Amino acid sequence: MRDAVIVDIVRTPSGKGKPGGKLAHLHPVDLLAATLRELVARNGIDPGLVEDVIGGCVTQAGVQAANITRSAVLAAGFPVTVPATTVDRQCGSSQQALHFAAHTVVAGAADVLIACGVESMSLAPLWSNVGEADPYGTGIAERFPGGLVQQGIAAELVAARWKLTREELDDYACRSHQRAAEATASGVFAPDLVAVPDCPSTEDETLRPGTTVEQLGRLRPSFVNERMAQRFTEIEWRVTAGNSSPLTDGAAAALVMNADTAAQFGLRPRARIHSTAVAGDDPMLMLMGVVPATRQVLDRAGLAVRDIDAFEVNEAFACVPLAWQRELEVPAERLNMHGGAIALGHPLGASGIRIASTLIETLERRNGRFGLQTMCEAGGMANATIIERL
């Protein structure tokens, strides 16, 4: 059996995904290219040895169109012989890129790859690639009368089904900022953060260290919709901008190798990609594929919740990790120990690799062995990955 290992991983700081954000002036190709250059440079790897670059990006239109990963490879100065492709599994796109890279190594099809991702939500806003078009067609309309719902409504449905109160959501969001602020102050993220052109600092712009539950409690629900209120009478409108992830710009990249190849290069891998899974779930709830994906990857790995030292569940909305935690009975102290997307941001196409970075740092600092990350995705899907610290 060939082992797929993560030799190293880097990410940009998060930038607010709106005009004036600290990364909003950067073309997403250049943003991703900055991580690619730094990744090979700090590991002393000839970029010509990279056999493929697999990148995630959600809004593949406008400045993020035309296979953005290939453009970033060229912008980074890699030889023209290095190929690249861009995948879209919605919010899990770069986590899926990591899976594809690992599968390629294990299958013996390549020995050196980069898995990466990027999203500039300031320059390519969510759903800007859809416009007035119907992305679903008649088959979806027939199967799901009334139509599928957008993420905010799905979050409200999750909060209602798992009976999560507004206070629980806000308390969780506040804790995310507190944990991320403590991690930032103690240098948890510093080893993986890279400088980007014309950016004043490498600190995450989305982090609000002074956030309080009282402040969050004053925010109004973000997705109030009279038609949806009539359709879903159980909704009580608890989801706000404060207990949701912010619009974010960012990029991240991981160097994935065959373990034997890494040893030949004299490189010490940070983690092994132990097991992977992807699951489909109810697209109306949309966000809860994380539960079957987690169970599937644990079964595949032959592990139980008690064997996992750290869990990372993407905080697209506070209701997701809270509902997941109830279903899996995971202790709160092992979940998103250094904060999550509510504080650190959610640059859609890059979040999977960003979370892997945080998970590896967490295991290294706490001397843990196994970590599990999972990511909810539009359409009712989720990726789950178990990594083993080396």
N, C-alpha and C positions, 0 to 999 in steps of 0.2 A: 504493500500500500504506500503510495506517495503522499506525503504530508504537504498541505498548502499552508504556508506561514505568512504572517504579516511582519515584515522586516521593520517597517517604520510607517508612520502616519502623520500627516500635517493638515492644518486647516487655517483658514483666514479667521480673523475676528468676525463677529457678526456685525452687520451694519443695518440700520433701520431701512426697511424696504420702501422708501418714499423719497421724493426730491429733497435734497439736503442731507440725506443719510451719508455716513462717513465713507461708504463704498459706492454711492450712487453715481459718482463721476466716472467710474471704471466700466469699460465694456466687459461683459461677462467672459468673453474669450480671454481677455487679459487677466481677469481675476483668477480663472482656472489655471492659466499658464503660469502664474506666480507660484502656485502650489506644486505644479509639475517640476518646474526648475529647481525649487528648494528641495523637493523630495530626492531627486537624483543627486544633487550637489552635496547634500549633507551625508549621504551614504556612499559617496565616491563611486557611483555607478555610471558607466558610459551609457548615455541615453539610447545609443544605437543597439544596446543589448535587449531593450524592452521589446517584447514580441507582440504585444497588443496593449492598447489603452482602452478601457471600457468605462464610459462615463454616464452618469445619470443627469437628466434634466427634464423638468415637467413641461414648462411652457416653451415648446420647441417651435417658436415663431419669431419673426422680426430679428432682433439682435441675437436670439438664441436658436436660430434656424440653421439649416444646411450642415447638420452633423457638427455641432459645436465642439465636441471632444476632439475631432480631427483638427479643427481650426486652432484649438488651444495647444495641441501637440506641435503644430507648425509655429505658432506664436512663441512657444517656449524655446524654440531653437533646436528641437529634436531633429535628427535626420529625417528626410522625406520618406525613408524606408519604414518608419515606424507607423503602423496602421492604427486606426481608432474607430470606435463606434459609439453611438449614443442610445441609451435605452430609456424607456419610460414605463415604470411601474408606479406612477404617481409619486406620492411622498416617499415611497420606499425605493426610488430609482437607484440611488447610489448604493444602498444595501443590496439590491439585486445585482448591481455591477460587481460588488464584492463577492457575491455568490457565484456569478458567472466566472470570475477570475479564479476562484478556488476550484470550481468544477473543472475548468480547463487544465489547471495544474494536476489535479488528482487523476484526470483522464490521460495524462501524458501528452497532451496536445501542445503544451508550451511550458516553459520553466520560469519566465520572468514577465510579469504583467503589472500594470497599474490599474487599480480601481479608483474611480474619482467621481466627483459630481459638482454641479454649480447651479446657482439660481440667482438672478438679479430681479427681485420682485419690484424694484423701483423702475427698471427699464422694460421689463416684460411682465406686467401685472397678471395675476392669476386670472384665467379664463379669457385673456386678451387674444388667445389663439382661436377662440370660438366665436366671439362676437355675437351676431344675431342668428348664427347657424344652429340647426338642430343636430347635436352630436349623437343622438340615440336612434332615431328611425322608428318605424312603425312597430317592429318586433318588441322593442322595450315597452312602448306604450301599451301594447296588447297584454304583455305579461305583467306589467306593473301599472294597473289603472290609477290614473291621477298623476303618474310620472314619478321618477326618482327625485329625491330631495338633495339640496346642497349640504355641504359639511356642517354649517351652523345649525340647521334644523336637525340633522342626524345627531349632533351633540346634545341638543335639547331632548331628543328621544332617548338617548342613552341615560342622561341625567334622570329622566322620568322613570324609565324602566328599573334602574338600580336605586331609585329613591334617594338620590344624592341632593342634599339641600344646598341652597345658595351659600350658606355659611361654610359648608364643607368644601365647596369648590374654591371659594375665596381663601380659605385657610390653607388649602393645598398650594394655591398659586403664590401666596405670600411666602410659604416655606420654600418654594422653588427658588425665589429670589434670594432668600436668606442663605440657603445652602450654596447657591452659585456665588454669592458675594463672599462668603467665607472661603470657598475654594479658590476664587480669584486672588484673595488677599494672601492665601498660603501658597500660591504658585502652582496649584494643581494643573492648570491649563497651559502654563507658560512653555513647557517643553515642546508642545505640538503647534503652537501658534507661529505663523510666519508673517513677516512684514509684507505689505503690498504697496505698490507705487502711490506716492502722494497721500498716504494715509497717516494721520498724526500719531496713532498709537496702535498697539495690538490688543487693546482691551475690547471686550464685547459691548457694543453700543446699546444693545437691547436690555442689558441688565439694569435694574432699578434697585440699588441696595437699600434705599430707605422705604421701600414699600411696606405698608401696613394693611391689616385686615380692614380697618376702618376706612381707609382710602378706597380699597377695592369695593367695599360695600356701598359706596356712593355712586358707582358706575351703573349706567342703565343697560339693560339687556340689549345685545347687538343685533339680534335676528328676529325681532318681533314682526310677525306677518299675519294679518287678519285671515287670509285664506288658509294658511297653514294651521292657525288656531282652530278654525272650524273643522279642518280635516283631522287634526290630532288633538283631541280635547285633553289628553293627559299632559300636554306641555304646559309648564308653569313659567317659562322664560327666565332661566337662571344663568344663561351663558352670556358673558360680557367680554369686552376686550381685555379686561384684567385677568380673567381666568382662562384665557385662550393664548395660543402662541402668537407673537407679533409677525407682521410682514417683515421679511428679512432678506438681505443680500449676503452671499457667502459662497465659499468653495472649499473643497477638502480632497485629499488624495492619499492613497495607501499603496505601498510597494508590496506586492504579493509574489512569493516565490515558492518553488519546490524547495523543501528543507535541505536536501543534499546540495542543490545549487547555491543556496545561501552559505552553506558551510564552505563550499569551494571558493567563494568570494571573500571568505573571512568575516561574514556578517552574522551578528547574533540576533535572531528573530525575537520579537517582543511577544508574539502570541501565535498560536495555531488555530486555524479555523476548524473547529471540532465537528460541528454538525450544522446543517442548514435546512430550512423548511419554508414553504410558502403555502398559504391557505386562502380559500375563498369563503365568504360568509354572506349574510343577508345584506344586500346593497342598500336597503332602506336604513338599517342601522349604520351601515357603512364602516364605522370606526371600530367595531368589536371583533374583527378578524384576528386581532392580537391574541385572543383567548385560544381558539383552535390552533393557531400557528405555534403558540407557546407549548401547548400540550403535544403537538406533533413533533416539534424539535426535541423536546425532552424524551419522548418515547424513542425517537430515532437514535438519540445519544445514549439511551439506557441510563438516564439520570432522573432524579426527582428534584422538586423544589428545594429540599433541604441540602442538596449537593451544590447549589449555585450560590456563590459568595456575593455576587452583585447583579442586580437587574437594572436595565435601562429600558423604559417604556416611553416612547415618544409622547411628549406633552403637547400634542396638537390642541387638545382641550383638556382641562383638569379632570373632566369626567372620565377620560379614557384610562389613565393609570389607576384612578380610584376604583372604577368598575372592574378592571383587570385584577386589581389587588384582591378584591372581594371574591372573585371567582377562583383565583389560584391560591388564596390564603397565604400571601407572601408578607412577611413582617415589614412594616413601614421603614425600618432602619436599613433594609437592604435594597430599597427601591429608590432610584434616582438620587443617590447619596450626595451628589455634587450639583443638584439642581438639574433642570431640563430645559426643554424648548420654550417654556413660558418665560424663562429668564434669559437663556442663552440664544434664543432665536430658532427659527425653522426655515432656513433657505431650502425650499422643497427638494430640489435635486441633489443637494449636498448633505442633507441631514443624516442619512444612513451612515456615511463615513464619519461625520462629526460625532455621532453617538458612539461609534466604535472607538474613536479617539478617547472620549471621556471614559468609556468602559475600561479600556486598557490602562489608562492612567489610574483609575480607581483600583483595579486589581494590583497594579504595581505598588501603589502606596499602602494598601492594606494587606499585602502579601496573600491575596486570594488566588485561587486556582481557576475556577470556572466563572465566566460571566455570560449572561444571556441578554440580548437586545431584541426588541420587537417594535414594529412600526405599522401603525394603521395606515390604510391607503384607500383613496377614492375607489368606488366601485365595489366595496366590501371585500378587500383583500388585506393581507398582512404578510410581511416577511419576519422570520425569526432566525437568529444566529446564536450559536454557542461558541465562544472562543475560550481557549485555554492559555493562561499566561505561561510563558516559558522563561 
